[in-house]
Amino acid sequence: METLAVKPAIKVAALCGSLRKGSFNRGLLRSAIQLSKESVNGMEIEYLDISPLPMLNTDLEVNGTFPPVVEAFRQKILQADSVLFASPEYNFSVTGPLKNAIDWASRPPNCWADKAAAIVSAGGSFGGGRAQYHLRQIGVYLDLHFINKPEFYLNAFAPPAKFDSDGNLIDPPSKERLKEVLLSLLAFTLRLKGRGPHLRRLFWGYRCKTPQAINGHFSKRKLNCSTFSLRENGGCSMAHRFCEDRNSLAVNRFTGPRSTRPCSK
Ligand SMILES: Cc1cc2nc3c(=O)[nH]c(=O)nc-3n(C[C@H](O)[C@H](O)[C@H](O)COP(=O)(O)O)c2cc1C
C-alpha cells in the first residue's frame, strides 16, 4: 500500500503493558504503527519500551531528578500529544509493568496531564476489557482524556487466529477496527489541542484574553467551562494550549492571575 507523505500533525506515544517477546498487545501496537504510516493522515506513533524502567522507588529521585532512563521516558511522554496504551489484563486489571510506567511519569510534574489517550487490548475471553476500565479510572487522577469510542478489545484465543506465532496481528477485520481507534484518537487529540475546525472558529479572537475571561464567556453561554479550568502548577490548560503558538499566558490556579508566566510550549 502507498505510504502517505504528509507532515505528522500529532505525536503519539505507544506503551505496551506486556514485556513478553511474542506479546499480542505489542503486536497491536506494531499494527497501529503500520496503519498510521499507510492510511492515517497526520499521526506519528512512537513505541516506548517500558521494560528498562526500574520498579518505582522514590528513593531513586534525588533533588528532584530521576534516574536517566526514567527521565528519558518522562520526556517522551511530555513531548507526545497523545498516548496509545496496549493494555493486557492481568487478574482483571492492568499489568504491573504498565502501572509502574504510569506511576513514574505521574511524579510531579505529572507528564500525562491534558493528553488524549486510547486503549487497545488483547487477552482472554473479554479481550482485556476489564483492564481497560481500570486504566480509565487511573486516568481520572492523571488528567488523561480517553476517547470513549470505539472500544477495541480482542479475544486473542478464539478462532480464527488473530495473531501469528510472533504476535503479529493477522486478522483484517481487527486491523480495520484498530484503524477506527486511531482516527478517533487523532480527531480527539486535535480537538483537545484546539486545532479542530469547530474550536478554531470558537476561539478566534480570544488569543490575548486571560483564561478567566474565557471561562466567564463560556459560563455565560452555559457551555462546559470545566474544559477550560486551569491546571495546578502552571501545567497546560486548554486555554493555554489553544494559545500555545501565540505567546500567551498560563495561570496557576493556586496563586491566581498574578502568577501568570509566559507560555513555555
Ligand atoms: C499473571 C497473569 C494474569 C492474567 N489474568 C488475565 C485476566 O484476568 N484476564 C484475561 O483475559 N487474561 C488474563 N491473562 C492472560 C493474558 O491475557 C494473556 O496471557 C495475554 O496473551 C497477555 O498479553 P500479551 O500476549 O500481550 O502478553 C493473565 C496472564 C497472566 C500472566
PDBQT file of the ligand as one rigid body, heavy atoms in Angstrom, charges set to zero:
ROOT
HETATM    1  C1  LIG A 301      -0.493 -13.088  35.705  1.00  0.00    +0.000 C 
HETATM    2  C2  LIG A 301      -1.486 -13.222  34.594  1.00  0.00    +0.000 A 
HETATM    3  C3  LIG A 301      -2.802 -12.910  34.836  1.00  0.00    +0.000 A 
HETATM    4  C4  LIG A 301      -3.742 -12.985  33.796  1.00  0.00    +0.000 A 
HETATM    5  N1  LIG A 301      -5.029 -12.594  34.036  1.00  0.00    +0.000 NA
HETATM    6  C5  LIG A 301      -5.872 -12.485  32.995  1.00  0.00    +0.000 A 
HETATM    7  C6  LIG A 301      -7.157 -11.911  33.178  1.00  0.00    +0.000 A 
HETATM    8  O1  LIG A 301      -7.555 -11.500  34.254  1.00  0.00    +0.000 OA
HETATM    9  N2  LIG A 301      -7.975 -11.801  32.096  1.00  0.00    +0.000 N 
HETATM   10  C7  LIG A 301      -7.572 -12.225  30.842  1.00  0.00    +0.000 A 
HETATM   11  O2  LIG A 301      -8.314 -12.072  29.881  1.00  0.00    +0.000 OA
HETATM   12  N3  LIG A 301      -6.364 -12.773  30.651  1.00  0.00    +0.000 NA
HETATM   13  C8  LIG A 301      -5.511 -12.920  31.686  1.00  0.00    +0.000 A 
HETATM   14  N4  LIG A 301      -4.269 -13.423  31.478  1.00  0.00    +0.000 N 
HETATM   15  C9  LIG A 301      -3.915 -13.934  30.156  1.00  0.00    +0.000 C 
HETATM   16  C10 LIG A 301      -3.411 -12.818  29.285  1.00  0.00    +0.000 C 
HETATM   17  O3  LIG A 301      -4.462 -12.033  28.847  1.00  0.00    +0.000 OA
HETATM   18  C11 LIG A 301      -2.717 -13.416  28.099  1.00  0.00    +0.000 C 
HETATM   19  O4  LIG A 301      -1.573 -14.087  28.558  1.00  0.00    +0.000 OA
HETATM   20  C12 LIG A 301      -2.322 -12.373  27.093  1.00  0.00    +0.000 C 
HETATM   21  O5  LIG A 301      -1.807 -13.012  25.964  1.00  0.00    +0.000 OA
HETATM   22  C13 LIG A 301      -1.297 -11.411  27.679  1.00  0.00    +0.000 C 
HETATM   23  O6  LIG A 301      -0.984 -10.406  26.753  1.00  0.00    +0.000 OA
HETATM   24  P1  LIG A 301       0.333 -10.467  25.843  1.00  0.00    +0.000 P 
HETATM   25  O7  LIG A 301       0.077 -11.517  24.783  1.00  0.00    +0.000 OA
HETATM   26  O8  LIG A 301       0.403  -9.103  25.268  1.00  0.00    +0.000 OA
HETATM   27  O9  LIG A 301       1.499 -10.806  26.704  1.00  0.00    +0.000 OA
HETATM   28  C14 LIG A 301      -3.326 -13.407  32.503  1.00  0.00    +0.000 A 
HETATM   29  C15 LIG A 301      -1.975 -13.716  32.281  1.00  0.00    +0.000 A 
HETATM   30  C16 LIG A 301      -1.073 -13.609  33.305  1.00  0.00    +0.000 A 
HETATM   31  C17 LIG A 301       0.394 -13.907  33.018  1.00  0.00    +0.000 C 
ENDROOT
TORSDOF 0
